[in-house]
Amino acid sequence: MTAPALRSPRELLWQPGNWTYWVYLAAVVVAFFSMLSAFQPLRVLAPAAAITAVGVNIALGVVIGLIIVWLSVIHRPPRTLAVAAVVWGGVVAVAIAFYVNDNLLGALPSILGNGTATNWGAAIAGPSNEEWLKAVGVLAVIGIGIRSVSRPIHGLFLGAWCGLGFQVVEDISYAMNGALTNPTSDAAGLAQILGVRGIIGLLPSHWVFAACSGYGIGYALLRRDRPLAVRVLFALAMFAIAWSMHFLWNSPLITGQLNPLIGMLIKVVLILAAFFVVYRLAMRAEWRWYRRVLDTDPALAGVAPAGTAQAGTDAQAALGTLVTAAEIRSLRTRRRRHRARRAVRRTVRREARGSASRRVAKSRGRQASRLTRRLQRAQGWLAITAATAPDQLPALRTRITSVRIDLARLGVAPGASGNDRRRRHRRADRQRDRQDVNRPRGQRGTDRQRAADAADTGIPAPGTPDTGIPAPGIAEAGTDEGGRTEQPPRPGSDRP
């Protein structure tokens, strides 16, 4: 299930009354033709290297894009705005950075001296102009989609997309220049640049830097409940973190004192650790806001209170539940979501084995897992829809109810999709599944069914150890109902 469209793509792409939209559009058009003129000589002199560089870097960009999508667990920005951020980073920011970098690198020797400028020029010039160019892109995209962007986490992801566009186009230009300037061959120069920037520098690059500064911009613009001074200071702190990470990556620090490869790996660890801290803080703040909206917004009347399994006692009330307490816990991370889907799939498959073939049971389990994924996606949009587009809550409620009805047909009760049992329980389930598969087809059934049969008949289920305790209502052999020991009948007596 896709996210509710807070604004349609057509509305986001055409906003004649928004001056930010016209500034963005003019900057993209001018920068695009400037980029064409800059890349034209490289394409003519080394066409094969150009094609290879473009293909490889786009493929690597797709990998980073999938990572960004994977990181955006809740409150992902609209796709149209993500594309707009990529275009700004890959066209406008790169075109201006090429011009500014050349002028800064040419002016630094007269300011710092030739030796210092040679060693530290890239570390000073790169972050000083590239980071604010990407930050301006995040500002422009938020200005265009201000009705669809309402949380600081949106700024983090838009910054990541903007940095990704910058990273891909910059790596293409470096690869083509490396192919032309290598004295051995175009292929050797291309392989060297792709190895350093495309493999080692793939993760700790512009998308990480811009994500940190973008989070600060999103916080400053969208957290209007905070004082202005706090928001500005937070944005400056996030920009300083992004600038410092970029400075560390371009500088000769660590790599100049150690083996270059080891030094670069240490830089990778430090930069990714800093980004992980920022990302964790952002996600925790977003989760606290999500829980607060679910607990306090009167529009979300179908949310089960904390500590309950479902919002109603009868079946109709349960199906109308938007999200239960167990489901809220399972929505926090992708690992918990996957664990909940796996638990639902196994439960449905196990229950279906008693009355259907193994293939049908697996099919029902997969169907239940897909429905649970749809339910989780819809539930993840409850808070932001209630806060920014409450008129769309009835449609979202209808979607959730429809998915719950489909799950109920498969035997999944509301709240079961929040099952996150521990590993020891899952290991016991797998062991019971293996035992069930090894039985003849006619004797297969769930442990619950076998236990129910044992309670009805008093006969222990197959494989159940004998504990010496009689079943309820069944007198132990050798005793009467009062527990007195019975004597064996004498020969010739009338006792049976």
C-alpha positions as MATLAB code, in Angstrom:
seq = 'MTAPALRSPRELLWQPGNWTYWVYLAAVVVAFFSMLSAFQPLRVLAPAAAITAVGVNIALGVVIGLIIVWLSVIHRPPRTLAVAAVVWGGVVAVAIAFYVNDNLLGALPSILGNGTATNWGAAIAGPSNEEWLKAVGVLAVIGIGIRSVSRPIHGLFLGAWCGLGFQVVEDISYAMNGALTNPTSDAAGLAQILGVRGIIGLLPSHWVFAACSGYGIGYALLRRDRPLAVRVLFALAMFAIAWSMHFLWNSPLITGQLNPLIGMLIKVVLILAAFFVVYRLAMRAEWRWYRRVLDTDPALAGVAPAGTAQAGTDAQAALGTLVTAAEIRSLRTRRRRHRARRAVRRTVRREARGSASRRVAKSRGRQASRLTRRLQRAQGWLAITAATAPDQLPALRTRITSVRIDLARLGVAPGASGNDRRRRHRRADRQRDRQDVNRPRGQRGTDRQRAADAADTGIPAPGTPDTGIPAPGIAEAGTDEGGRTEQPPRPGSDRP';
ca = [
       0.000    0.000    0.000;
       1.404    3.364   -0.969;
       1.453    6.341    1.339;
      -1.502    8.709    1.290;
      -0.922   11.510   -1.186;
      -0.815   14.656    0.936;
      -0.319   16.507   -2.350;
      -0.484   14.944   -5.769;
       2.676   14.800   -7.945;
       1.029   17.154  -10.417;
       0.496   19.788   -7.729;
       4.101   19.467   -6.590;
       5.492   19.764  -10.134;
       3.374   22.778  -11.101;
       3.097   25.619   -8.582;
       2.836   28.915  -10.461;
       1.973   30.814   -7.281;
       5.071   29.654   -5.364;
       8.139   31.842   -5.951;
      10.430   29.102   -4.575;
       9.258   26.868   -7.391;
      10.278   29.407  -10.055;
      13.689   29.979   -8.462;
      14.260   26.221   -8.369;
      13.160   25.769  -11.980;
      15.336   28.623  -13.284;
      18.391   27.338  -11.407;
      17.926   23.821  -12.781;
      17.574   24.993  -16.400;
      20.635   27.274  -16.312;
      22.784   24.718  -14.488;
      21.750   21.930  -16.859;
      23.045   23.724  -19.951;
      26.202   24.693  -18.069;
      26.789   21.031  -17.223;
      26.304   20.008  -20.851;
      29.004   22.409  -22.006;
      31.367   21.211  -19.261;
      30.955   17.498  -20.019;
      30.967   17.784  -23.814;
      34.806   17.713  -24.257;
      35.129   14.734  -21.923;
      32.468   12.814  -23.817;
      34.184   13.473  -27.168;
      37.725   12.610  -26.038;
      36.875    9.388  -24.168;
      33.435    8.105  -25.189;
      33.958    4.562  -23.865;
      35.187    5.838  -20.508;
      32.248    8.235  -20.346;
      29.708    5.475  -20.934;
      31.387    3.218  -18.370;
      31.617    5.977  -15.771;
      27.973    6.924  -16.186;
      26.733    3.333  -16.008;
      28.821    2.306  -12.999;
      28.088    5.418  -10.963;
      24.367    5.267  -11.663;
      24.363    1.640  -10.497;
      26.203    2.635   -7.319;
      23.736    5.476   -6.859;
      20.869    2.995   -7.029;
      22.532    1.024   -4.225;
      22.745    4.127   -2.036;
      19.157    5.001   -2.941;
      17.998    1.608   -1.699;
      19.891    2.209    1.542;
      18.143    5.568    1.998;
      14.764    3.937    1.384;
      15.626    1.210    3.876;
      16.599    3.803    6.492;
      13.323    5.690    6.107;
      11.259    3.420    8.350;
       8.485    5.941    8.992;
       7.501    9.299    7.502;
       9.263    8.992    4.176;
       9.097   12.211    2.084;
       7.039   12.162   -1.135;
       8.784   10.630   -4.139;
       8.351   13.810   -6.174;
      10.268   15.842   -3.614;
      12.971   13.176   -3.399;
      13.454   13.388   -7.177;
      13.558   17.187   -6.960;
      16.295   16.936   -4.320;
      18.327   14.553   -6.495;
      18.026   16.925   -9.472;
      19.190   19.898   -7.431;
      22.173   18.030   -6.037;
      23.200   16.510   -9.369;
      22.672   19.589  -11.536;
      22.568   22.898   -9.679;
      24.917   22.131   -6.783;
      27.503   20.409   -8.985;
      27.494   23.153  -11.633;
      28.088   25.898   -9.070;
      30.611   23.810   -7.112;
      32.773   23.278  -10.205;
      33.082   27.022  -10.712;
      33.567   27.953   -7.038;
      36.061   25.161   -6.346;
      38.311   26.235   -9.207;
      38.381   29.826   -7.949;
      38.925   28.842   -4.308;
      41.732   26.427   -5.106;
      43.365   29.117   -7.226;
      43.141   31.699   -4.436;
      44.308   29.519   -1.529;
      48.050   29.443   -2.454;
      48.280   33.211   -2.106;
      46.539   33.034    1.273;
      47.971   29.892    2.894;
      51.097   29.241    0.869;
      51.763   26.645   -1.791;
      52.533   23.754    0.569;
      49.530   24.244    2.833;
      47.209   24.849   -0.097;
      48.397   21.674   -1.802;
      47.798   19.504    1.267;
      44.718   21.162    2.713;
      43.118   22.904   -0.266;
      40.552   20.185   -0.988;
      39.659   19.908    2.707;
      38.985   23.653    2.919;
      37.431   24.407   -0.466;
      35.196   21.340   -0.767;
      33.166   21.563    2.459;
      33.108   25.358    2.442;
      31.051   25.642   -0.736;
      29.552   22.214   -1.431;
      27.789   21.827    1.912;
      25.944   25.109    1.748;
      24.978   24.444   -1.878;
      23.306   21.190   -0.853;
      21.730   22.906    2.148;
      20.198   25.532   -0.143;
      18.781   22.666   -2.202;
      17.069   21.213    0.866;
      15.646   24.654    1.642;
      14.310   25.000   -1.903;
      12.702   21.552   -1.948;
      11.070   22.094    1.451;
       9.764   25.428    0.193;
       8.216   23.707   -2.816;
       6.593   20.905   -0.818;
       5.860   22.742    2.410;
       2.360   21.227    2.595;
       3.763   17.695    2.302;
       6.860   18.167    4.486;
       6.019   18.522    8.154;
       8.660   16.671   10.184;
      12.419   17.261   10.729;
      13.108   13.697    9.576;
      11.910   14.782    6.129;
      14.818   17.220    6.025;
      17.250   14.408    6.812;
      16.027   12.220    3.965;
      15.736   15.105    1.487;
      19.314   16.041    2.354;
      20.384   12.452    1.738;
      18.712   12.456   -1.693;
      20.274   15.813   -2.568;
      23.707   14.567   -1.536;
      23.189   11.393   -3.556;
      22.580   13.388   -6.738;
      25.700   15.454   -6.071;
      27.747   12.340   -5.329;
      26.786   10.505   -8.528;
      27.489   13.408  -10.899;
      30.716   14.390   -9.148;
      32.000   10.806   -9.282;
      31.189   10.673  -13.001;
      33.261   13.799  -13.629;
      36.169   12.521  -11.521;
      36.130    9.166  -13.317;
      36.159   10.776  -16.762;
      38.963   13.162  -15.799;
      40.932   10.255  -14.332;
      40.586    8.341  -17.589;
      41.885   11.305  -19.603;
      44.792   12.236  -17.341;
      46.151    8.745  -16.650;
      49.455    8.271  -18.534;
      48.954    4.520  -18.975;
      45.457    4.156  -20.405;
      41.911    5.390  -20.046;
      40.851    2.095  -18.476;
      43.549    2.254  -15.784;
      42.629    5.783  -14.765;
      38.937    4.960  -14.771;
      39.439    1.838  -12.647;
      41.567    3.731  -10.128;
      38.988    6.462   -9.575;
      36.078    4.019   -9.430;
      37.927    1.874   -6.907;
      38.630    4.763   -4.539;
      35.444    6.814   -4.872;
      33.016    4.081   -5.915;
      33.954    1.378   -3.414;
      35.816    2.828   -0.428;
      34.113    6.212   -0.595;
      30.650    4.956   -1.466;
      29.124    5.130    2.020;
      30.946    8.034    3.764;
      30.167   10.555    1.064;
      27.903   13.472    0.190;
      24.624   11.727    0.985;
      25.764   11.283    4.609;
      27.028   14.866    4.913;
      23.894   16.410    3.412;
      21.616   14.209    5.527;
      23.044   15.742    8.715;
      22.747   19.331    7.497;
      19.298   18.581    6.063;
      18.114   17.339    9.437;
      19.182   20.630   10.993;
      17.321   22.582    8.307;
      14.204   20.482    8.778;
      14.371   21.017   12.533;
      14.791   24.781   12.162;
      11.916   25.155    9.699;
       9.400   22.614   10.975;
       9.760   22.482   14.769;
       7.785   25.665   15.333;
       7.005   24.614   18.897;
      10.644   25.285   19.819;
      12.176   28.748   20.383;
      13.761   30.309   17.320;
      17.183   30.532   18.955;
      17.159   26.807   19.762;
      16.207   25.908   16.198;
      18.889   28.122   14.668;
      21.588   26.789   16.991;
      20.580   23.211   16.238;
      20.717   23.845   12.486;
      24.175   25.419   12.823;
      25.363   22.460   14.908;
      24.150   19.971   12.295;
      25.812   21.988    9.535;
      29.045   22.005   11.550;
      28.866   18.215   11.870;
      28.354   17.848    8.112;
      31.206   20.266    7.389;
      33.525   18.445    9.816;
      32.809   15.035    8.277;
      33.491   16.401    4.789;
      36.656   18.133    6.032;
      37.917   14.918    7.638;
      37.297   12.917    4.462;
      39.171   15.383    2.205;
      41.996   16.183    4.630;
      45.336   14.354    4.984;
      44.531   13.629    8.630;
      45.013    9.962    9.600;
      45.878    8.964    6.020;
      49.060   11.045    6.225;
      50.222    9.347    9.427;
      49.214    5.750    8.637;
      48.963    3.496    5.649;
      46.606    5.288    3.208;
      44.210    2.353    2.968;
      44.050    1.859    6.739;
      43.647    5.589    7.236;
      40.730    5.731    4.803;
      39.032    2.814    6.531;
      39.372    4.599    9.880;
      37.779    7.678    8.331;
      34.938    5.531    7.006;
      34.255    4.179   10.502;
      34.371    7.617   12.149;
      32.079    9.274    9.599;
      29.530    6.462    9.590;
      29.547    6.368   13.404;
      28.773   10.098   13.547;
      25.983    9.694   11.006;
      24.557    6.728   12.915;
      24.364    8.825   16.093;
      22.509   11.619   14.264;
      20.179    9.129   12.589;
      19.375    7.360   15.861;
      18.604   10.639   17.615;
      16.358   11.703   14.737;
      14.472    8.399   14.647;
      13.970    8.350   18.419;
      12.573   11.876   18.351;
      10.300   10.924   15.477;
       9.078    7.818   17.296;
       8.287    9.801   20.443;
       6.232   12.220   18.350;
       4.445    9.310   16.670;
       3.483    7.786   20.011;
       2.409   11.159   21.414;
       0.095   11.830   18.477;
      -1.441    8.365   18.728;
      -2.067    8.844   22.443;
      -3.445   12.389   22.359;
      -5.063   13.070   18.984;
      -8.860   12.708   19.303;
      -9.153   11.924   15.596;
      -7.402    8.583   16.191;
     -10.236    7.070   18.208;
      -9.510    3.552   16.987;
      -6.103    3.310   18.640;
      -5.993    0.734   21.391;
      -4.803    2.132   24.734;
      -1.431    1.066   26.023;
      -1.365   -2.338   27.631;
      -4.411   -3.679   25.785;
      -4.536   -6.198   23.018;
      -7.330   -4.586   21.032;
      -9.659   -1.639   21.172;
     -12.939   -3.558   21.400;
     -14.329   -6.698   22.872;
     -16.459   -7.877   19.998;
     -15.321   -8.764   16.498;
     -16.626   -5.593   14.839;
     -14.844   -3.309   17.304;
     -11.642   -5.305   16.899;
     -11.745   -4.977   13.117;
     -12.215   -1.217   13.497;
      -9.053   -0.874   15.563;
      -6.508    1.337   13.798;
      -3.472    0.059   15.665;
      -3.063   -2.010   18.823;
      -0.446   -1.638   21.528;
       1.390   -4.747   20.322;
       1.369   -3.459   16.745;
       2.754   -0.090   17.853;
       5.707   -1.843   19.448;
       6.343   -3.821   16.272;
       6.339   -0.708   14.055;
       9.399    0.937   15.574;
      12.152   -0.782   13.564;
      12.343   -2.796   10.370;
      13.598   -5.764   12.345;
      10.494   -5.765   14.525;
       8.251   -5.367   11.492;
       9.912   -8.302    9.773;
       9.646  -10.378   12.944;
       5.922   -9.631   13.220;
       5.303  -10.592    9.579;
       7.241  -13.805   10.053;
       5.235  -14.686   13.160;
       1.957  -14.125   11.297;
       3.145  -16.166    8.325;
       4.158  -19.104   10.506;
       0.989  -18.977   12.577;
      -1.287  -19.016    9.540;
       0.753  -21.743    7.882;
       0.690  -23.899   11.003;
      -3.058  -23.488   11.495;
      -3.755  -24.313    7.845;
      -1.816  -27.581    7.868;
      -4.548  -29.400    9.742;
      -7.112  -28.863    6.982;
      -5.105  -28.200    3.802;
      -2.081  -29.413    1.935;
       1.358  -28.089    2.670;
       1.431  -26.002   -0.518;
      -1.870  -24.316    0.320;
      -0.672  -23.666    3.871;
       2.471  -21.951    2.587;
       0.435  -19.868    0.153;
      -1.855  -18.684    2.938;
       1.136  -17.827    5.100;
       2.706  -15.700    2.352;
      -0.614  -13.956    1.740;
      -0.922  -13.148    5.445;
       2.615  -11.746    5.450;
       1.846   -9.461    2.489;
      -1.337   -8.231    4.136;
       0.562   -7.537    7.351;
       3.085   -5.462    5.404;
       0.245   -3.402    3.935;
      -1.208   -2.959    7.408;
       2.135   -1.789    8.810;
       2.605    0.757    6.027;
      -0.835    2.217    6.585;
      -0.374    2.332   10.360;
       2.955    4.116    9.953;
       1.136    7.023    8.288;
      -1.488    7.456   11.014;
       0.265   10.177   13.022;
       1.458   12.349   10.155;
      -1.911   12.085    8.410;
      -3.727   13.128   11.580;
      -1.336   16.058   12.055;
      -1.164   17.377    8.484;
      -4.159   16.003    6.536;
      -6.935   14.958    8.937;
      -9.440   14.955    6.080;
      -7.689   11.845    4.718;
      -8.045    9.866    7.953;
     -11.383    8.263    6.936;
      -9.793    6.851    3.774;
      -6.817    5.581    5.777;
      -9.165    4.036    8.339;
     -11.046    2.297    5.533;
      -7.801    0.838    4.185;
      -6.780   -0.482    7.586;
     -10.209   -2.016    8.192;
     -10.153   -3.660    4.756;
      -6.766   -5.236    5.448;
      -7.938   -6.426    8.871;
     -10.959   -8.112    7.287;
      -8.689   -9.926    4.818;
      -6.429  -11.014    7.675;
      -9.414  -12.194    9.717;
     -10.429  -14.474    6.855;
      -7.025  -16.113    7.237;
      -7.495  -16.470   10.986;
      -5.319  -13.523   12.096;
      -6.914  -11.542   14.927;
      -6.210   -7.812   15.456;
      -3.021   -7.485   17.464;
      -1.539  -10.755   16.222;
       0.599   -8.860   13.708;
       2.396   -7.289   16.659;
       3.672  -10.656   17.845;
       7.390  -10.412   18.488;
       8.056  -13.546   20.469;
      11.543  -14.208   21.642;
      14.040  -16.479   19.995;
      13.447  -19.420   22.330;
       9.769  -19.494   21.383;
      10.610  -19.318   17.679;
      13.105  -22.156   18.100;
      10.423  -24.277   19.788;
       8.015  -23.490   16.939;
      10.561  -24.631   14.359;
      11.160  -27.851   16.293;
       7.432  -28.588   16.431;
       7.175  -27.874   12.704;
       9.901  -30.412   11.968;
       8.179  -33.008   14.138;
       4.891  -32.355   12.373;
       6.469  -32.766    8.917;
       7.950  -36.122    9.907;
       4.525  -37.538   10.822;
       2.331  -39.280    8.244;
       0.032  -36.904    6.402;
      -3.089  -38.279    8.059;
      -1.670  -37.661   11.532;
      -0.506  -34.108   10.925;
      -2.012  -31.272   12.893;
      -1.101  -28.404   15.100;
       0.034  -28.855   18.665;
      -3.043  -26.935   19.743;
      -5.312  -29.426   18.009;
      -3.468  -32.398   19.485;
      -3.665  -30.875   22.959;
      -7.397  -30.283   22.540;
      -7.911  -33.887   21.451;
      -5.957  -35.083   24.464;
      -8.111  -32.996   26.808;
     -11.309  -34.389   25.285;
     -10.303  -38.043   25.265;
      -7.856  -38.248   28.132;
      -5.346  -39.911   25.804;
      -1.959  -38.145   25.749;
      -0.980  -36.586   22.446;
       1.693  -38.438   20.421;
       5.132  -37.542   21.672;
       3.827  -36.162   25.001;
       5.929  -37.451   27.932;
       4.119  -39.378   30.654;
       4.212  -37.226   33.787;
       2.203  -39.609   35.952;
      -0.557  -37.022   36.433;
      -3.965  -38.235   35.214;
      -5.966  -36.120   32.843;
      -8.817  -34.085   34.371;
     -11.946  -36.198   34.920;
     -10.060  -39.502   34.416;
      -9.458  -41.630   37.503;
      -5.996  -43.047   37.858;
      -5.668  -46.758   37.237;
      -5.825  -48.701   40.550;
      -7.844  -46.047   42.396;
     -11.507  -45.183   42.657;
     -12.965  -41.723   42.194;
     -12.326  -40.891   45.840;
      -8.653  -41.693   45.517;
      -8.875  -44.925   47.600;
      -6.754  -47.850   46.475;
      -8.786  -50.640   44.918;
      -8.011  -54.253   45.770;
      -7.917  -56.794   42.958;
     -11.055  -59.008   42.796;
     -10.874  -62.348   44.540;
     -11.227  -65.494   42.475;
     -14.885  -66.569   42.266;
     -16.248  -63.200   43.483;
     -19.042  -61.331   41.737;
     -16.912  -58.160   41.271;
     -15.914  -57.629   37.693;
];
